[in-house]
Amino acid sequence: MALELERRIDVSQKIYNSNLEPNKTNLEGRLKGYEPVNLVPSNSGIMQTETLPPLISFHPTTGAYKLENRNAYIVFGKDMPSTVLSGYGGKGASNCDTIDIVVGRMSSVDEISRPNALVNFRRPKIVGNSYGADAARIYISQLTDVDKNFGIVKGKSGLLKARSAVAIKADGVRLVGREGVKIVTGKAPFEGFGEYGEKNSRGGKIIKPAPKIELIAGNNDQPKKVRGGLFQKKEVIQGLQPLVKGDNMNDALLEISALLHKINSAMSNFVMSQIAFNSAVAVNVFPPNTAHHAAAGTAANLRLMNNVVNNLHHQRIQLSLFETNFCTPYGYKYICSKNVTTT
């Protein structure tokens, strides 16, 4: 019994000592062991060298072709959003060829993506496609339900079903055009497509002359109810609303400004007429008991000049400055963008 206990203690001590000894095969071990570092170890991860990758295993379906390096894949196959039974490939469709470019499969799942969780990290994982957990993806498919598969809300144009699609998903997506970026919907004016022009990927007619462009922040298109005041009813505000066209908005503001100018002119004419009336009353001192009219008319005219005429004059100047600043291309707060246009 004593010998067995001593043996166990000796084994435990050896294991403990081995854990204390630095691993001289990697950079950290060399530094801890005060070994000279004359080169970057091939498995340190520094300067693009290798590190231990997550043991992710992705098995494509029969007939698919896979290119992979570490946790980066290009899969040539059929439409398969998740399992082999999903998508049009799972339904047996023939014209649903797909190129799926993926990096970081299951990267948002802690059990797999955290390198310090050594037990889980070194345990091989067989995974499938996960549009929610994979780090970044470019999905090009001949036939797919792109909105449903990527969890995109209906919006104004509804869910696109059984059509070709290109979807890009990552933590951040940037489109950079050195000489411009265009977002275009609808048909191109190609020749040779007959009366209705270019068709969709399934040979069908494109009825809408200008399909919608929808910018949906937060993937939320639901309306919300707000209360404007204490005793007011709740008001429904739509989640998706049309954009304002700059030129039309500019014309609308100019028309409002012109109406305000007319109101200003009408008020000015009225005030000047009132001043003339007050002056006529003020100079009429007969009969003698109406002499107080002169003092009253003069005081009223002074108030009209100071409080009304002066304010109307300043308002007219401010309207002119408003038109210059907001409604002219050389205004410093011109409401129309000089670089972005829309239909």
Disulfide bonds with the S-S distance in Angstrom:
none
